Amino acid sequence: MPIALLKAALFLIIGAAVLAPAPQALAQNPFAPAIKVNDEVITEFEIDQRARLLTLFRAPGDTRKLARKQLVEDRLKEGAAKAAGIVIDDATIQAAMEDFAQRAKMTAEKMIASLAKAGVEKETFRNFVRAGVTWRELIRSKFANKVSVNEDDIERAKLALSESAGIKVLLSEIVLPVRPGQEAQLRALANDLAKIDNARDFSDAARRYSAAPSASRGGRMDWIAISKLPEPLRPVVLALSPGEVSDPVTTKDAVILLQMRDIAETAVPRPSYSAIEYAIYLIDGGRSEAALKRAAAIKAQVDTCDDLYGVAKGQPPEILQRESKAPGEIPPDIAHELEKLDPGEVSTALTRNNGKTLVFLMLCGRTPEIKGEGPSAEELTNFIRNRRLESYAAGYLEELRAEARIVNLR
C-alpha cells in the first residue's frame, strides 16, 4: 500500500470493532480456494481477513476487490523472493511490525489487540507486513547495483531547486478543495486519480473534479520554471517523468495532483555558487614538452579529483592540493580557468614558480547557492535512488504478473 494511505489510516485503530464490519460474509467453507497463483492457493478466509484489514486502514474503493489484488501480488512477490533464495527471519518481521505500529503511536502488541477486536487475526497483520518487507529486500538485492546516483544527478537536482535554475516544466494540475466532513471521500478520490497513467484521462478528470482555473483547459498549465513553483512541490515535480502523475500533495485548503507533460532546460542568468571544489597537481618542467606530455598522460588516466590521489601517491604532500572555496576566495587566474571547466575537466594553461612548474588544474564540482533551506545531498540521493528502485519494482511486478498462471476459482 502507498505510504501516504497508511499514514492517513493508522489513527483509526481505536474503536476498530465498531468501524470495521466484515466487508462480505464468508462463503460456507471459509477455507475454500478462491484464487490460484501458479501453485499457490488463496482462500476465501484470507480474502476476508485482508478486506477487514483494509477497511480498518480506510483504503479507498472496494476493499474486497483490493484484497484479492494485493494477495495475488503478495504470492507473486514471495514466490520470486523464494526463487532468489531470500528468507526474512522472524526478528526482522517483528521489527517491521513494531515500526508499522509506531506510526499510529502504538506497539505491535497493542495494534494486534485492537485489530483482533474487529476480527482480524494476528497472522493476517503479520503476513501483510512480511510481504512488504520481503518485496523490499528482493528489489534491493535484484536492482540496487543497477541504481546509481552520481554527482551530476545531485547537482542537477540542487540546481533545479535553486532560484537560478534553468529548468522549466509543462504540467497539468488537479486541485481538489478540502471540505469539512468529506476528508475520507477526498482522500479516496485523490488516490484513485493518482493512478491515472495517460494524459487524456488526467485531462478529463481535471475538467470534472478540479477547482483550479485550468480545469476548463483539462488542467493544462503553461511552461513554468521549477524555481517558480512553491518549495514543497519542487521535489515532487523533479521526481516525475513525462506522463507520470504525482502522489497527492496535501495543503491546508486543497489536495493537489500534478502530471508531468514535458521538461526542458532554458537559458538562465549566471548561477551563484556557495563553493567551488578543485584540485591542483604540480608538474616540474613548466610548459616543456616533457611536462605537457606528463600532463596529457595523467589526464588520460583520471576521471575525477579522487583519482589524483593515486597519481600523487608516494610524492611530497604539497604536490597535490585540493581546495573547496567560495568563489571570491579563489585566486583570480585559477578562478578564470575554472569558469571554462565542467566537473572532471582539466586545464594546463597556468604555471607557477616563474614558469618552472606546470599547474594541472581539475574542477571537482560546484555547489549551487540555494536560497532558504533545501534538502541535503544525502536526502536528494535517497530520494532519487528510491524513485528509481520504485520504477524497477513496478516493471518487475508486471513481468511476474504476465508470466504467472492466475486462475479465479470463485
C-alpha positions as CSV (number, residue, x, y, z in Angstrom):
1,M,0.0,0.0,0.0
2,P,1.2,3.6,-0.6
3,I,2.8,5.1,2.5
4,A,0.6,8.1,2.3
5,L,-2.5,5.9,2.6
6,L,-1.1,4.0,5.6
7,K,-0.2,7.2,7.4
8,A,-3.6,8.6,6.8
9,A,-5.3,5.4,8.1
10,L,-3.5,4.3,11.1
11,F,-5.1,6.7,13.6
12,L,-8.4,4.9,13.4
13,I,-7.4,1.7,15.1
14,I,-9.1,2.6,18.4
15,G,-12.7,1.6,18.3
16,A,-11.9,-0.7,15.3
17,A,-14.6,-3.2,16.2
18,V,-17.3,-0.6,15.6
19,L,-15.7,0.9,12.5
20,A,-15.0,-2.3,10.6
21,P,-17.8,-4.7,9.9
22,A,-16.9,-7.6,7.6
23,P,-17.0,-6.5,4.0
24,Q,-18.8,-9.6,2.9
25,A,-20.0,-12.8,4.6
26,L,-17.7,-15.7,4.3
27,A,-18.6,-18.5,2.0
28,Q,-19.9,-21.6,3.6
29,N,-16.4,-23.1,3.6
30,P,-14.1,-20.2,4.7
31,F,-11.0,-22.1,3.6
32,A,-12.2,-22.9,0.1
33,P,-9.8,-21.9,-2.6
34,A,-10.7,-18.6,-4.3
35,I,-7.7,-17.9,-6.4
36,K,-4.8,-20.0,-7.6
37,V,-1.5,-18.2,-8.4
38,N,0.9,-20.6,-10.1
39,D,1.0,-23.5,-7.5
40,E,-0.2,-21.3,-4.6
41,V,-3.8,-21.0,-3.3
42,I,-5.5,-18.0,-1.8
43,T,-8.5,-18.9,0.3
44,E,-11.8,-17.1,1.0
45,F,-10.7,-16.7,4.6
46,E,-7.5,-14.8,3.5
47,I,-9.5,-12.5,1.3
48,D,-12.0,-11.7,4.0
49,Q,-9.2,-11.1,6.5
50,R,-7.3,-8.8,4.2
51,A,-10.5,-6.9,3.3
52,R,-11.2,-6.4,7.0
53,L,-7.7,-5.0,7.5
54,L,-8.0,-2.7,4.5
55,T,-11.4,-1.5,5.8
56,L,-9.7,-0.6,9.1
57,F,-7.0,1.3,7.1
58,R,-9.7,3.1,5.2
59,A,-8.4,2.0,1.8
60,P,-10.4,3.6,-1.0
61,G,-12.8,1.7,-3.2
62,D,-13.9,-1.9,-3.0
63,T,-11.8,-3.4,-0.2
64,R,-12.6,-6.9,-1.2
65,K,-11.5,-6.3,-4.7
66,L,-8.4,-4.6,-3.5
67,A,-7.7,-7.5,-1.1
68,R,-7.8,-10.0,-3.9
69,K,-5.4,-7.9,-6.0
70,Q,-3.0,-7.5,-3.1
71,L,-3.0,-11.1,-2.2
72,V,-2.2,-12.1,-5.7
73,E,0.7,-9.7,-5.8
74,D,1.9,-11.0,-2.4
75,R,2.0,-14.5,-3.8
76,L,4.0,-13.3,-6.9
77,K,6.4,-11.3,-4.8
78,E,7.0,-14.0,-2.2
79,G,7.4,-16.6,-5.0
80,A,10.0,-14.5,-6.7
81,A,11.8,-14.0,-3.3
82,K,11.8,-17.7,-2.6
83,A,13.3,-18.4,-6.0
84,A,16.0,-15.8,-5.3
85,G,16.8,-17.5,-2.0
86,I,15.6,-14.6,0.1
87,V,14.3,-15.6,3.6
88,I,13.1,-13.0,6.1
89,D,13.7,-14.0,9.7
90,D,11.2,-13.6,12.5
91,A,13.2,-10.8,14.2
92,T,13.1,-8.7,11.1
93,I,9.4,-9.2,10.6
94,Q,8.7,-8.3,14.3
95,A,10.8,-5.2,13.9
96,A,8.8,-4.2,10.9
97,M,5.6,-4.8,12.7
98,E,6.8,-2.5,15.5
99,D,7.8,0.2,13.1
100,F,4.4,0.0,11.4
101,A,2.5,0.2,14.6
102,Q,4.7,3.1,15.8
103,R,3.2,5.3,13.1
104,A,0.0,5.0,15.0
105,K,1.8,5.6,18.3
106,M,1.2,2.1,19.4
107,T,3.2,-1.0,20.0
108,A,2.8,-4.1,17.7
109,E,1.1,-5.9,20.6
110,K,-1.5,-3.1,21.2
111,M,-2.2,-2.9,17.4
112,I,-2.7,-6.6,17.2
113,A,-5.1,-6.5,20.2
114,S,-7.1,-3.6,18.6
115,L,-7.2,-5.4,15.2
116,A,-8.4,-8.6,17.0
117,K,-11.5,-6.7,18.3
118,A,-12.5,-6.2,14.7
119,G,-11.9,-9.9,13.8
120,V,-8.5,-9.5,12.2
121,E,-6.1,-12.3,13.1
122,K,-2.6,-11.6,14.2
123,E,-1.3,-13.7,11.3
124,T,-3.2,-11.5,8.8
125,F,-1.3,-8.4,10.0
126,R,1.9,-10.3,10.1
127,N,1.5,-11.6,6.6
128,F,0.7,-8.1,5.4
129,V,3.9,-6.7,6.9
130,R,6.0,-9.7,5.8
131,A,5.0,-9.3,2.2
132,G,6.2,-5.7,2.2
133,V,9.5,-6.5,3.9
134,T,10.2,-9.4,1.6
135,W,9.5,-7.4,-1.5
136,R,11.7,-4.5,-0.5
137,E,14.6,-7.0,0.3
138,L,14.1,-8.7,-3.1
139,I,14.1,-5.3,-5.0
140,R,17.2,-4.2,-3.2
141,S,19.1,-7.4,-3.9
142,K,18.0,-7.5,-7.5
143,F,18.3,-3.9,-8.6
144,A,20.4,-2.0,-6.1
145,N,23.5,-2.4,-8.2
146,K,21.7,-1.0,-11.2
147,V,20.7,2.2,-9.4
148,S,23.4,4.7,-9.1
149,V,23.1,8.4,-8.2
150,N,26.1,10.4,-9.4
151,E,27.2,13.9,-8.6
152,D,25.6,15.2,-11.8
153,D,22.2,13.8,-10.6
154,I,22.5,15.6,-7.3
155,E,23.8,18.8,-8.7
156,R,21.0,18.9,-11.3
157,A,18.5,18.4,-8.5
158,K,20.1,21.1,-6.4
159,L,20.2,23.4,-9.3
160,A,16.6,22.7,-10.1
161,L,15.7,23.7,-6.5
162,S,17.7,26.9,-6.7
163,E,16.5,30.3,-7.7
164,S,18.8,30.3,-10.7
165,A,17.5,27.0,-12.1
166,G,17.5,26.7,-15.9
167,I,14.8,24.0,-15.9
168,K,11.2,24.6,-16.9
169,V,8.3,22.1,-16.8
170,L,5.0,21.7,-18.6
171,L,2.4,20.4,-16.1
172,S,-1.2,19.6,-15.8
173,E,-2.9,20.0,-12.4
174,I,-5.9,18.8,-10.5
175,V,-6.8,20.8,-7.4
176,L,-9.3,19.2,-5.1
177,P,-10.7,21.7,-2.4
178,V,-10.8,20.4,1.2
179,R,-14.4,20.4,2.5
180,P,-15.1,19.7,6.2
181,G,-16.6,16.3,6.8
182,Q,-15.6,15.0,3.4
183,E,-12.0,14.2,4.1
184,A,-12.3,10.4,3.6
185,Q,-14.1,10.8,0.2
186,L,-11.5,13.4,-0.9
187,R,-8.6,11.1,0.1
188,A,-10.2,8.1,-1.8
189,L,-10.8,10.3,-4.9
190,A,-7.2,11.6,-4.8
191,N,-5.7,8.2,-4.5
192,D,-7.8,7.0,-7.5
193,L,-6.7,9.9,-9.6
194,A,-3.1,9.3,-8.7
195,K,-3.3,6.0,-10.6
196,I,-4.1,7.7,-13.9
197,D,-1.4,6.8,-16.5
198,N,-2.3,8.9,-19.5
199,A,-2.9,12.5,-20.5
200,R,-6.4,12.1,-21.8
201,D,-7.8,10.6,-18.6
202,F,-6.0,13.1,-16.5
203,S,-7.4,15.9,-18.6
204,D,-10.9,14.5,-18.3
205,A,-10.6,14.2,-14.6
206,A,-9.3,17.8,-14.3
207,R,-12.4,19.1,-16.1
208,R,-14.6,17.0,-13.9
209,Y,-13.1,17.5,-10.4
210,S,-10.5,20.3,-10.4
211,A,-11.3,23.7,-8.8
212,A,-8.4,25.4,-10.4
213,P,-8.9,27.9,-13.3
214,S,-7.1,25.5,-15.5
215,A,-9.9,23.0,-15.2
216,S,-11.6,24.3,-18.4
217,R,-8.3,23.5,-20.2
218,G,-8.1,20.0,-18.9
219,G,-5.8,21.1,-16.1
220,R,-3.1,22.2,-18.6
221,M,-0.7,24.8,-17.3
222,D,1.8,26.9,-19.2
223,W,5.5,26.4,-19.1
224,I,6.9,27.3,-15.6
225,A,10.4,27.4,-14.2
226,I,11.0,24.9,-11.4
227,S,12.1,27.8,-9.2
228,K,8.7,29.5,-9.5
229,L,6.9,26.5,-8.0
230,P,6.2,26.5,-4.3
231,E,9.1,24.9,-2.5
232,P,7.1,21.8,-1.3
233,L,6.2,21.0,-4.9
234,R,9.7,21.2,-6.4
235,P,11.0,17.8,-5.2
236,V,7.7,16.2,-6.2
237,V,7.9,17.6,-9.7
238,L,11.6,16.7,-10.0
239,A,10.8,13.0,-9.3
240,L,8.3,12.8,-12.2
241,S,9.0,11.6,-15.7
242,P,6.9,12.8,-18.7
243,G,3.4,11.2,-18.4
244,E,3.7,10.4,-14.6
245,V,1.2,11.6,-12.0
246,S,2.4,12.6,-8.6
247,D,1.1,11.2,-5.3
248,P,-1.5,13.5,-3.8
249,V,0.1,16.6,-2.2
250,T,-2.0,17.9,0.8
251,T,-2.1,21.5,1.7
252,K,-4.3,23.4,4.2
253,D,-7.0,24.1,1.7
254,A,-6.6,21.5,-1.1
255,V,-5.2,18.3,-2.3
256,I,-3.1,18.7,-5.5
257,L,-2.1,16.2,-8.2
258,L,0.4,17.0,-10.9
259,Q,1.1,15.3,-14.2
260,M,4.4,16.0,-16.0
261,R,3.8,16.7,-19.7
262,D,7.3,17.8,-20.6
263,I,10.6,19.2,-19.2
264,A,13.2,21.4,-20.8
265,E,16.3,23.4,-20.0
266,T,16.4,27.2,-20.6
267,A,19.0,29.9,-20.9
268,V,19.2,31.5,-17.4
269,P,21.2,34.2,-15.6
270,R,24.6,33.2,-14.3
271,P,24.1,30.8,-11.4
272,S,25.5,31.6,-7.9
273,Y,27.7,29.1,-6.1
274,S,28.4,28.8,-2.4
275,A,31.6,26.8,-3.0
276,I,33.8,25.5,-5.8
277,E,36.0,22.5,-5.3
278,Y,39.1,22.0,-7.3
279,A,42.5,20.1,-7.3
280,I,45.9,21.2,-8.3
281,Y,48.7,18.7,-9.2
282,L,52.1,20.3,-9.7
283,I,54.4,19.0,-12.5
284,D,58.1,20.0,-12.8
285,G,59.2,21.5,-16.1
286,G,56.7,24.2,-16.7
287,R,55.4,24.2,-20.3
288,S,58.2,22.0,-21.6
289,E,57.4,19.1,-23.9
290,A,58.1,16.6,-21.2
291,A,55.9,18.3,-18.7
292,L,53.0,18.7,-21.1
293,K,53.4,15.0,-22.2
294,R,53.2,14.1,-18.5
295,A,50.1,16.2,-18.0
296,A,48.4,14.6,-21.1
297,A,49.2,11.1,-19.7
298,I,47.7,12.0,-16.3
299,K,44.6,13.5,-18.0
300,A,44.1,10.2,-19.9
301,Q,44.1,8.1,-16.7
302,V,41.9,10.2,-14.3
303,D,38.2,10.9,-14.4
304,T,37.7,12.6,-11.0
305,C,39.7,14.5,-8.5
306,D,39.8,11.4,-6.3
307,D,41.9,9.7,-9.0
308,L,44.7,12.2,-8.5
309,Y,45.5,10.7,-5.1
310,G,46.7,7.6,-6.8
311,V,48.8,9.7,-9.2
312,A,50.4,11.6,-6.3
313,K,51.0,8.5,-4.1
314,G,54.5,8.5,-2.6
315,Q,55.2,12.1,-3.5
316,P,55.5,15.1,-1.2
317,P,52.1,16.2,0.1
318,E,52.5,19.7,-1.4
319,I,52.5,18.2,-4.9
320,L,48.7,17.7,-4.7
321,Q,46.4,20.4,-3.3
322,R,42.6,20.1,-3.1
323,E,40.5,23.1,-2.2
324,S,36.9,24.0,-1.6
325,K,36.4,27.7,-1.5
326,A,33.8,30.4,-2.0
327,P,34.2,31.9,-5.5
328,G,35.6,35.2,-4.0
329,E,38.3,33.3,-2.2
330,I,39.8,31.6,-5.3
331,P,42.9,33.3,-6.9
332,P,41.8,35.2,-10.0
333,D,43.8,33.2,-12.5
334,I,42.6,29.9,-11.1
335,A,39.0,31.2,-11.0
336,H,39.2,32.3,-14.6
337,E,40.3,28.8,-15.7
338,L,37.7,27.0,-13.6
339,E,35.0,29.0,-15.3
340,K,35.8,27.2,-18.5
341,L,35.5,23.7,-17.0
342,D,32.8,21.2,-16.2
343,P,33.4,18.7,-13.3
344,G,36.2,16.3,-14.2
345,E,37.7,18.5,-16.9
346,V,41.3,19.8,-16.8
347,S,43.2,22.9,-17.6
348,T,47.0,23.1,-18.1
349,A,47.1,26.8,-19.0
350,L,48.8,28.0,-15.8
351,T,52.2,27.8,-14.3
352,R,53.9,28.6,-11.0
353,N,57.4,29.2,-9.7
354,N,58.3,31.7,-12.5
355,G,57.1,29.3,-15.2
356,K,59.1,26.3,-13.9
357,T,56.1,24.4,-12.6
358,L,53.1,23.3,-14.7
359,V,49.7,23.5,-12.9
360,F,47.4,20.5,-13.7
361,L,44.1,22.0,-12.6
362,M,40.9,19.9,-12.3
363,L,37.4,21.0,-11.4
364,C,35.9,18.7,-8.8
365,G,32.5,20.3,-8.6
366,R,30.4,23.3,-7.8
367,T,27.8,23.7,-5.0
368,P,24.9,25.9,-6.1
369,E,23.8,28.6,-3.6
370,I,20.2,27.7,-2.6
371,K,18.1,30.3,-1.0
372,G,16.4,29.1,2.1
373,E,16.7,25.6,3.5
374,G,16.9,22.9,0.8
375,P,17.3,19.1,1.0
376,S,20.7,17.8,1.8
377,A,22.8,15.9,-0.7
378,E,22.0,12.7,1.3
379,E,18.3,13.4,1.2
380,L,18.4,14.1,-2.5
381,T,20.4,10.9,-3.1
382,N,18.0,8.7,-1.2
383,F,15.0,10.4,-2.9
384,I,16.4,9.8,-6.4
385,R,17.5,6.2,-5.6
386,N,14.2,5.3,-4.1
387,R,12.3,6.6,-7.1
388,R,14.4,4.6,-9.4
389,L,14.0,1.5,-7.4
390,E,10.3,2.0,-7.3
391,S,10.3,2.2,-11.1
392,Y,12.3,-1.1,-11.4
393,A,9.9,-2.7,-8.8
394,A,6.8,-1.7,-10.8
395,G,8.2,-3.1,-14.0
396,Y,9.4,-6.3,-12.4
397,L,5.9,-6.9,-10.8
398,E,4.3,-6.5,-14.2
399,E,6.7,-9.1,-15.6
400,L,5.9,-11.5,-12.8
401,R,2.1,-11.0,-13.4
402,A,2.5,-11.5,-17.1
403,E,4.4,-14.8,-16.6
404,A,2.1,-16.2,-13.9
405,R,-0.8,-18.6,-14.1
406,I,-3.6,-16.8,-12.2
407,V,-7.0,-18.5,-12.0
408,N,-10.0,-17.1,-10.3
409,L,-11.9,-20.0,-8.8
410,R,-14.8,-18.0,-7.4
